[in-house]
Amino acid sequence: MQTDKKLSGRVALIAGASSGIGAATALALVEEGASVAIAARRMPRLEALAERIRERGGEVLPIEADVSDEAQAAAMVQRAIGDFGRLDMLLCVAGVGVAAPFRNTTTAEYREMVEVNFLGLLYPIHAALPTMQRQGAGHIVIVSSGTGRYIHPSTVYSGTKHAASAMAESLRREIGRDGIRVTCIEPWRRQDRVYLPHARQCPRGGGTKAWRHGATGGRGHRRGHSLCGDAAAQGQCQYPDALPH
């Protein structure tokens, strides 16, 4: 690999790299010369991405990890540091969402979104900060959402993304003096496996179709939730668009 690229000699860890924004980010960083550790729960997808990176002459380390598990998140960070000897960039991309209003979301789904979308940011950052502080430099990138800036009817998901955006801004103010940058990205719409709209006939009747939205996030599962609620009986869906990241 050429050594005159702007990220040559830098090491990046991407959490949530098995698809979508995470996978695209890993490929982009490699093109700029960085060595990458790619982490997610779906190891077969990571191995496929790693093969693409190696074909491009990149240096890559796939790590199977669930960022909502504190021990796994810490081990993921230490594995990357142990193999590459440093950590310059931590990109927290992993996320999961249920496109549904509050009353159509279960308590188990509340818990999962909080654990992945918020605690799944805190655990890797907590593990990576000591190394970055010793280095006197580093860059933490948090992928939040447009729903972290604007109110969205998917109540719990939007709440976790507001928390992520607020935490990123607070963290930036706290650790900027240590030479560590914090960037929060709030994407809106994109086309990949995180949110896929599917038309369905409304199960409550009403003569016209309602919508269900399948969520396939970094955890690799899909769940559908009727978003039309009582309005379905009148053939009116309140949420005609798929939830963004």
C-alpha positions in Angstrom: 0.0 0.0 0.0 1.2 3.5 -0.7 2.6 5.4 2.2 1.8 8.9 1.0 -1.9 8.8 1.7 -3.2 11.2 4.3 -4.2 8.4 6.8 -1.1 6.3 6.3 0.1 4.9 9.7 -3.3 5.6 11.3 -5.4 3.0 13.0 -9.2 3.1 13.0 -11.7 0.9 14.8 -15.2 0.8 13.3 -17.9 -0.6 15.6 -20.9 -1.7 13.5 -18.9 -2.4 10.3 -20.8 -5.4 8.9 -23.0 -3.4 6.6 -24.3 0.1 5.6 -22.5 3.2 6.8 -20.0 1.1 8.9 -18.8 -1.0 5.9 -18.6 2.0 3.6 -16.6 3.9 6.1 -14.1 1.1 6.5 -13.6 0.9 2.8 -13.2 4.7 2.6 -10.6 4.8 5.4 -8.6 2.0 3.8 -8.5 4.0 0.5 -7.0 6.8 2.4 -4.3 4.5 3.9 -5.6 3.7 7.3 -5.4 0.3 8.9 -8.8 -0.8 10.2 -10.3 -3.0 12.9 -13.8 -3.8 11.9 -16.3 -5.1 14.5 -19.8 -6.3 14.6 -21.9 -9.3 15.7 -22.1 -10.9 12.2 -18.7 -12.5 11.7 -19.4 -13.9 8.2 -20.2 -10.4 7.0 -17.1 -9.0 8.6 -15.0 -11.7 6.9 -16.4 -10.9 3.6 -15.7 -7.2 4.1 -12.2 -8.0 5.3 -11.5 -10.0 2.1 -12.5 -6.9 0.0 -10.2 -4.8 2.1 -7.3 -7.2 1.6 -7.9 -7.3 -2.1 -7.3 -3.5 -2.1 -4.1 -4.0 -0.2 -5.4 -2.8 3.1 -4.6 -4.1 6.6 -7.7 -5.2 8.5 -8.6 -7.0 11.7 -12.2 -8.4 11.9 -13.5 -8.7 15.5 -16.7 -10.3 16.6 -18.3 -8.2 19.3 -21.6 -7.0 20.7 -21.1 -3.3 21.8 -24.1 -3.5 24.1 -22.1 -6.0 26.2 -19.5 -4.0 28.3 -17.0 -6.8 28.5 -17.1 -7.5 24.8 -16.9 -3.8 23.9 -13.8 -3.4 26.1 -12.2 -6.5 24.7 -12.9 -5.3 21.2 -11.0 -2.0 21.8 -8.1 -3.8 23.6 -7.8 -6.3 20.7 -7.5 -3.5 18.2 -4.9 -1.7 20.3 -3.0 -4.9 21.0 -2.8 -5.9 17.3 -2.0 -2.5 15.9 -0.2 -0.8 18.8 -2.3 2.3 18.8 -5.8 3.7 18.1 -6.2 7.0 16.3 -9.9 6.8 15.4 -12.9 5.2 17.0 -16.1 5.2 14.9 -19.2 4.2 16.7 -21.7 3.3 14.0 -23.6 0.3 15.5 -27.3 0.9 16.0 -30.7 -0.7 16.1 -34.1 0.8 15.6 -37.8 -0.1 15.8 -39.9 2.2 13.6 -42.9 2.4 15.8 -44.7 4.8 18.1 -44.4 4.3 21.8 -47.5 2.3 22.3 -46.5 -0.2 19.6 -43.0 -0.8 21.0 -42.3 -3.5 23.7 -40.3 -3.0 26.8 -37.7 -5.5 25.5 -37.3 -3.3 22.4 -36.9 -0.2 24.6 -34.2 -1.9 26.4 -32.4 -3.1 23.3 -32.4 0.4 21.7 -31.0 2.0 24.8 -28.4 -0.7 25.2 -27.1 -0.6 21.6 -27.7 3.0 20.6 -26.5 4.7 23.9 -24.6 2.3 26.1 -23.1 0.8 23.0 -21.4 4.1 22.4 -20.3 4.7 26.0 -18.6 1.3 26.5 -16.2 1.5 23.5 -15.4 5.2 24.2 -14.7 4.5 27.9 -12.3 1.7 26.8 -10.5 3.8 24.1 -10.1 7.1 26.0 -7.1 6.1 28.1 -5.0 5.1 25.0 -6.0 8.3 23.2 -5.2 10.4 26.2 -1.7 8.8 26.5 -1.2 9.4 22.8 -2.3 13.0 23.2 -4.5 12.7 20.1 -7.4 10.8 18.8 -10.7 11.2 17.0 -14.1 9.7 18.1 -16.9 9.7 15.6 -20.4 9.1 16.8 -23.1 8.3 14.2 -26.4 9.6 15.7 -29.3 10.4 13.4 -31.4 13.2 12.0 -33.9 12.0 14.7 -31.4 13.1 17.2 -31.9 16.7 16.2 -35.6 16.7 15.2 -38.6 15.1 17.0 -39.7 11.9 15.3 -42.7 9.8 16.0 -40.6 6.7 16.7 -40.4 7.8 20.3 -37.8 5.5 21.9 -35.5 5.4 18.9 -35.5 9.2 18.6 -34.9 9.5 22.3 -31.8 7.3 22.1 -30.4 9.4 19.2 -31.1 12.7 21.1 -29.1 11.2 24.0 -26.2 10.2 21.6 -26.1 13.7 20.1 -26.1 15.4 23.5 -23.5 13.1 24.8 -21.2 13.7 21.8 -21.4 17.5 22.3 -20.7 17.2 26.0 -17.8 14.8 25.5 -16.3 17.1 22.9 -16.2 20.0 25.3 -14.7 17.8 28.0 -11.9 16.0 26.2 -11.0 18.5 23.5 -8.3 19.9 25.8 -6.6 16.5 25.6 -6.2 16.8 21.9 -9.1 14.4 21.2 -11.6 15.4 18.6 -15.3 14.3 18.8 -17.5 14.4 15.7 -21.2 13.7 15.7 -22.9 12.7 12.4 -26.6 12.9 12.1 -27.6 11.3 8.8 -31.2 11.4 7.6 -32.1 9.0 4.7 -30.1 6.3 3.1 -30.7 3.0 1.4 -29.4 -0.1 3.1 -30.4 -2.9 5.5 -31.2 -0.8 8.5 -34.7 0.3 7.5 -36.6 -1.3 4.7 -40.2 -0.2 4.0 -42.7 -3.0 3.3 -46.3 -2.4 2.2 -48.9 -4.6 3.9 -52.6 -4.7 4.0 -53.8 -3.2 7.2 -54.7 -6.1 9.6 -57.5 -4.1 11.1 -59.3 -3.6 7.8 -60.4 -0.3 6.4 -60.0 -1.0 2.7 -56.7 0.7 2.1 -53.2 -0.3 2.9 -51.2 0.6 6.0 -47.5 0.3 6.3 -45.1 -1.9 8.3 -41.4 -1.1 8.5 -38.8 -3.8 8.9 -35.8 -2.9 11.0 -32.6 -4.7 10.2 -29.9 -3.0 12.1 -26.4 -3.9 13.1 -27.8 -6.8 15.0 -29.0 -8.5 11.8 -32.7 -9.0 12.6 -35.9 -7.7 11.2 -39.0 -6.9 13.1 -42.2 -5.3 11.7 -44.5 -2.9 13.5 -47.7 -1.4 12.4 -47.3 2.3 12.6 -50.8 3.3 11.8 -52.4 2.5 15.1 -56.1 3.3 15.4 -56.0 5.4 12.2 -55.6 2.1 10.3 -59.3 1.5 10.7 -59.8 4.6 8.6 -57.2 3.7 6.1 -54.8 6.5 7.2 -51.2 5.7 8.0 -49.6 8.3 10.2 -46.0 7.3 9.3 -45.8 6.8 5.5 -42.0 7.0 5.4 -39.4 4.6 6.7 -37.5 5.8 9.7 -34.0 7.2 8.9 -30.9 6.0 10.7 
